[in-house]
């Protein structure tokens, strides 16, 4: 590793399950130093496998706390030996594996404030830390009684640098299921149900961006840190991922790995049994949601092996050869018990909504990938997420290298390059995209696959319809279907109408939006379109931003003078998002 010169920087620490890692970032956001200590490899004396000890009951999993402390010692000594200039470190912060807790024995706080620079940390703290809260209280009440402070892994790591107990931050603290996420205070009923005198052992939580103090004099004397070096509250690894990927309101980060994980920035969350809601680590007024899908890459690999001769290139070719919407074929594949939702098995449906045993042709691959994309959006919206005009989707993880896979759920206005029969668009290298592309079978407000050219963004006031034409082409003079650019807030709008003023040909597959045209009634005072519920082919829920379209008639057919449709959800070929009334 090159010997780093003197440059002002910040240090970022990661106390994860399998390692402790450090990076140094300068004022240009350039990472110029990084190193790690892998527990199993570099600290074999602790006897861990995957960084943990699995107990005899097969359920209890712990990590030796002293192992983290010793890993920190090793890293700091390696940095010192490399000539790293600690005096240039302006601030440091970090992340810890979520849901782990550390118990400080009585007297540990005093030891932290009086650490000797002549000795490494692990030699001074070995008697004062221990490894969850209710379980410790129930199974070892004496140990709980001797506990002076309870930290999460994140606040434990911050305490090592601070030389005193660091408070728990809002974001990581909300993962304990003990924090009232609106008021940002510990919930008294939850605390009382867990263990006695718990609030005093936890201490008050703080915003995730708080400066909790200056670095301990131990580091000043032993390593040459500046006395003014600030310690910023550490947070959990998942909140840190949201912050590190620079997500903003409406953005999504998708980690496509063994399990697929979805990170969402929310303004107004809707807590549910599925998924987790956290305080936002970047903006304490907002929230973040975390959704985990267990059947991720391993499930994709299984379908690849079964339907694409174990070849990713064949998998991609098959995916590109089917039309968007997969001809109405849809599948949900849960070979292992899923987390979101709690179900197991494979479920396939044809274009008529009937369950089938298999999807014909290349449909199996499309059904899997579109089904996974749909599930992510359904459950995200169930937690209160809404796509916004500026929404970005960032894909990480091993499967994010498969561009064809990414195109199913996203579109990228830049680098528009045709891909296969689906005409999907390539994303740029960072996998940053501007908004979802809802296929005819996607979630939210959905249209049957045979309705050509209708894609909906239900979060927008009104309706956003994508026509059956190449992306970016100029709408024809006489449009068949409604043509709206992605930056539109709905239909092409007359300035004096909040919503719609359109008069397409009566043979359109869309809906005629001039007040005098059969099929639609406009109400200028409503954001969007107010449709008469008895009109054949259209149903609008006025209390929802968006519409539900279900024209039960062939493209180009005349509207019957006496409509036989109805305004009930069971009308022919209606697909409702579960969270819609």
N, C-alpha and C positions, 0 to 999 in steps of 0.2 A: 504494500500500500504506500502511495506517495506520501512523503512527509508534508503535512499541511502547513502552510504559512500562517502568519498572524492575520486573522481577519475576523471582524466582529460577526457574531453568529448567535444562533439559538440552538439548543439541543432538544431533540425529541426522543423520548424513551418509550419503549414498548415492552411491557411485562406481560407476555402472552403465556399460553399453556405450555409451549415447548421451548421457549427461549426468552432471553432478554436481549433487546436490540437497541442500538443508539444510532442516530443520524445527526450530523451537524449541517445546518442550513444557513447560508450567508444572506446578506441584505438583498441579493438578486434572486433569492429563492433557489440557489444552486446547492445541491447536496455535495459537499466536498469531503465528508468523512462519514463512514458507516462501518459498524462492526457488530458482532453478536456473539452470544454464548449459548450454545445449544445444550440443554440440560443433560439429555441422555449421553451425548457424545463427550462433552467437555467437563461434566461434573458426574462421572459414573459412580462416585462414592455414595450418592443419594439413592441409587437403585431404582430410578424411575423408568417407566416405559411410556413413551409419548409425553413425558414430562409429569406424569402422575403416578400415584399409588392407587391401585384398585383393591379395596378391602375384601375380606372373605365373604361378605354378604353379596358381593357382586354388584351392589348398588352404590355404596359409598366410595367416592373418589376424592382424594385429597392430594395436595402438592406440599412438599416440605417448604415452609415459609423461609427457613434459613437458606434454602437453595437459591431463592431469588436474591437474597441479600448477598450471598457469596458471588453470584453471577454479576451483581453490580460492582462488587470489589474487583473482580477479574477484569471487567470492561474498563473501569477507571484506571487501573494499573496499566493496561495495554495502551490506553490513550496517552497516559503520561510517558510511557516508554517510547511512544512514537513521536514525541515532541509536541503533542497537541497543546496549544496555548489556551489554557482554561481562563486566563484573565480576560479574554476577548468574548467570553460567553455573556451575553446581555440578559438572557432569560432561558428558562428551561420548563418543559412541561412533558406530558406523556399520556399513555393509555395503559389500561390494565384489562386483563380478561374479565368479562362480566360474570357476575353472580358468585364469584369467590369472595369469602370473607376471612379476615384475619383478626385474631383475638390477642390484644395486648394485655399482658399480666399487670397486676398492680405494681407500680413502681417503674414501669417502662417509660412513662413520660419523663420522669426525672433522668433516666439513663440517656434518653434522646437529647436532652438539653446539655448533657455533660460528656459527650463522646470525646474520647482521647484521640487526637490526630496521629498518635504513634501506633495505633492498632487498627486493623481492618474492621469494617462494620460487623461482619458475621461473628467475630470473636466477642463482641460486646453486646450483641442482641440475641445470642442463641438461647438464653433462658427466658426471654420475655415475649415471645410470640407463639401463637398456636393456631390450629386450623379449626357448621352453619348454625344460625342463632337459636331457633326453636329446638333444633335437634341437640345442640350442646346443652341448652337449659334442661331439657327433658332427660337426657342420658347421662349427663355429667354436671349436675347442679353445682358441685363444688368448684369446678373449673369456671363455670359461668360467674359464680359469686366472686371469684378472684380476678375476673376480667375488668380491667380499668377502662378500656376503650375497644370498640369494634369498628374496624375499617373495612372497606372494600379493597380489592387489590389495587385499584387506582389511587385511593386516598392513602393506603399503606405506602405505596411507592413515593408519593409526594411527601409523606411524613419523613421518609429517610433523608430526603434532601433538605427539608425544612428544619429538622432538628426539634420538631414538636409535632403534636397531632395535627394533621391536615384535615380540614372539613371535607365531607363528601360533597361532590358537585350535584346539582339538580339532575343532570341527565343520567349519570350512572346510578344515582340514588333512586331515580324513578323506576329502575329495573328491579328494585328490591320488593316491589309491591307493598311498600310501607309509606310511600309519599303521596300526598294529595297534589296531583300534578297541576291543578289550577292555582291553588294557593301557595304552592311550593313549600309546604310544611309537612312534618311527619303526621300521619293519621293516628290520632289517639286510639280509636277502636282497633286498628290493625296492630299497633304497638302492644296494647294490652292483651290481645289474643296471642301474641308471639312469646313474650317474656317480660318479667317485671323489670322496672327501672331501665328500660331499653333506651328511652330518649336521651338520658344523660350519658349513656355509653356510646350513642351514635353521634351526639353533638349536632348543632344546627347545620343544615345544608347551605350551600352557597351557589351563585351562578357559575356556570362552567368556565367562563372566561375570567374569573376572579384572580387577581394576584393575591395569593395567600400569605406571602411574606418574602423575605430575602433568604438566600441559601445559608445553611448552617455554617458557623465558623469552622466546623470540622473540615469542610471542603475548601475553605479559604486557606487554612493552615496546611492541610495535607497535599492539596492538588493545585493551589494557586488561583482558585476562583476569585473573582472580584467580590468584595463585600456587598456591592449593590446588585449583584445578579438576582433577578426576580424568579420566584417559583410561582408558576401559574397552575391553578387547580388541574390535577390530572382527571381524566374521565374514562369511560368504558371504551373498549375497542370498537364496538359498533357505532356509538356516537362520534368517536374520533374518525371513523370512516366517512360519515356524512360530512364532517367538517373538512377533512382532508381532500375530499373530492369536490369541494367548493359547491355543494348543492345549494340552491336557492328555493324560494317558495315555488311549488309546482313541479320541481325537478324530481327525477327518479334515478336511483342507482340500482342496477341489477347485477348481482354477483352470481355468475353462472358456473357453479362448481358441482361437487358431489351432491350437495344440496343447493338449491337456488334461493338466494336471499334478496329481498326487496327492501330498499331504504327509501322512505318517502318524507318529504317536507310538508307538514300540514299546518294550516292556520287554525282550523276548528276541527279537532278530531272527533270521531264517533267511536268511543271505546267498545270493543266487542270481545267475545271469548276467543276468537281467532286473532292471532297477531298480538303485538305489544305496542303500547303508546308510551313514548318517553318525552320528557322535556327536551326541547331543542338545544343542543350544545352551543349553537351559534347565536341564536336569538331567543332569549328566555320567554318572550311573549308567544312564541310559536312552539310547535311540537314536531316530533319525528315518529314515524311508525316503522316497525320492523315486521316483515312477514317472511317466514321460512317454509320452503317447500322441499320436503325430504327427497322426493323422486325427481332429481335433477339430472345431472350428466349420466349417472349410471343407468337411468331409464332410457335416455336418448341413445346410449351405447347399445342397450339391449335391442331396441327397435332397429338400430343400424345393423346389428348382426343378423336379425331376423329378416329384414326387408331390403337390405342394401349390401349383402354379401360381405359384411364386416368392413366396408369401405366408406370413409367419410366423403370421398369424392363422388361415389355413387349415391350416397345419402343426399348430397347437395344437388346433384343432377335430378334426382327424383323430386326433391322439394321444388326445384325451379321449373319442372315440367308440368306441374299442376296449376290450375287457375287459382287466383286469390279467392279464398272461401272454400277451397278444396271440394268443390262440387256439392257442398252441403254436408259432407262427411265430417264428423267431429268425434274426438275420442278423449277420454281421461284415463290415464295409465298410472296406477298406483300398485306396483309390485311389492312394495313394502308399505307398512302402515304409514299413511301420510300424516303430516302435522296439520296442514291447512288444506282441506278439512281432515277430520279424523276418520279416514275411510281406507279400505284396501280393495284391490281388484282392478280389472280393466273394463271400461264401459265405452261402447262405440254406438254411434247413432248415424242414421242415414239422413238424406235431405228432407224426409217426411217426419223426422223426429222419432222414428222407431228404432229400438235397440237392435243391433245386429252383432253377429259373432266376429266379423272381420270387415275391414274396408277394402274394396276392390282396387286393383292396379297399384299405383303409387300412393293411394290415398292414406295408407297407414302412417307414413312418415308425415304427411301434411296434417293429418288428424292429430298426431301427437304434438307437433310443434305449435300448431294454431291453438290446440286445447290448452297447452301450458301457458301460452301468451294470454289467452282469454282468462284463465284462472287467476293469473297475476292481477289483471285489471279488475276483475270482479271483486276480489278480496281487498284490493287497494281502495276501491270506491266504497266498499263496506265499512272501511275505517275513516271515511270522510275525505278521501283524496279526490281531487278534480283536476283534470288536465287544463292547462292555461295556454294562451297563445305563445308564451315564451318558454314553455316546458322543454327541458332537455332530458334526454335519457342517456345515462352513462353505463356502459356494460363493461364489467370486469370479470376475471376468472378465466379458467382454461377454455371454456366454450365460447368466450367472446371473440376468439380468433376466427371463428367460423362466420364469415360475412353473410352467407346465405341464411344461416340460422337467425342472425340479427334482423334480416329484412322482413321477417314475418310479422314482427310486432312493432316495427318502427319505420320511419321514412326520414331521409336526409335531403333537404333542399339543395345542398352543395354536392358536388361530384356526382351528378346524375348520370349514371351509367346503367344501361339496360342489363338485366340478368334474367335469362331464360324466359319461359312462357309467362311468368308472372309479371315481368316488367318491373321487378323490384329495383330499388335504388340503392346504390352503395353508400355506406356511411363513410365519413372521413376517418383518418387513422385513429383518432382518439375515441371513436365510437360515440361521439357526441351528436345527438339528433335533436330536431326541433319539436316534434310532437308525435303522438301516436298516430298510426294509420289504422283505422278501424275497418276490418274486413266485414263483408256482409254478415258474417256469423259472429262478429265480436260482441263484447259485452256492452254494458250500459244499455242504451236503447238500440235494439237489434232488428235487423231486417232479414227475412229469409234469403238464402243464397241466390235464388232465381230472380230477385229484384235487382235489376242491372243498374249499377252505378250509384248506389246509395251508401254513403258512409256518414256516420253521425258523430258529433262531438257534443254530448249531452250537457257539458258544463257551460256552454255558451248560451247567451240569451238568444233564443231563436234556434234555427236549424242550420247546420253546415252540411251541405251535400256535395260529395265529390262525384263528378259526372263520369260517364264511360268514355273517357278520352285520355290521351297521354298526358302525364303530369307536365304542367307548365305550358301546354299549348293554348292558343287563343280560343275562347269559346266561340262556337259558330253563331251566325246571326239568328238562326232558328234552332234553339237548343232542344234536345230531347233529353229531359232530365235537367236538373238545376245545376248550374256551374258556379261555384264560388271559390275564390282563391283561398289558400290556407290562412291568410292573414285577416280574412273577413270576420266580422263578428256575427255572421249569420248569413242570410240571403243577401243578394244585391238589394240595397234598401233605398227607398225614396226618402229624401231628407225629412219629410214631415211625418213619416211612419216609423214607429219603433218596431222594426221587424221586417216586413216583407211587402214588396210591390213587384210582382212578376206576372207576366202573361204569356207563358209558353204555349205551344200548339196543344190543342185538345187531345192529341194522340200521345202526349208525353207520358212517360212512366212516373214522373213526379206528380205534383199536384198543382192545379191551376190556382194562382194566387191573386188574381185580380178579383175584387169583390163581386163583380158581375158574372164571373165564370163559375160554372157548376163545380162544386166540390169543396170550396173553402170560403169561410167567412173571416174577414179580418177585423180585429179590434185595435185601432191605432194606439190605445192607451196601454196595451199589454206588450211587455218585452217579448218579442217573438211573434207567434201566430196564435190566434184564438180560433180554433176550428169547431164547427158545430159537431158535437159528438155523434150525431146520427148520420153523418155523411159517409157514404160508402168509401172505404179505403183509407181513412185517416182517423187517428185517435190521438188527441193531445191531452196530456195531464197538465193543466195550467199551473199547478203548484211546483212543477219540476222545470228546471232550465233545460229545455230540449223537447223533443217529441218522440213519440213511438209511431212508426210508420208500418202499416201492414196492408198494402193494396192487394186484396185477394182476387186479382184479375190479371190476365195476360197483358204484357206490354203492348200498347197500341189499341187495346180494345176500348170501345166506347163506354162511358159511364152510364149505367142503367138509370132510367128516369125514376125508378122506385128502388132505392138502395136496399139491399138485403143484409148488408153488414150491420154491425152493432157496435156500441161503445164499450163492450165488455172485454176483459182481458183474454177470454177464451175464444175470441174470434179467430177464424182460419189463419194459421201460420203466424201467430204472434209469439214473440220470444221476449220475455220480460227479464230485466235484471232483478236479482232477488231482493235488492234493497229498495225497489220502487213499489209504491203502493199499487 
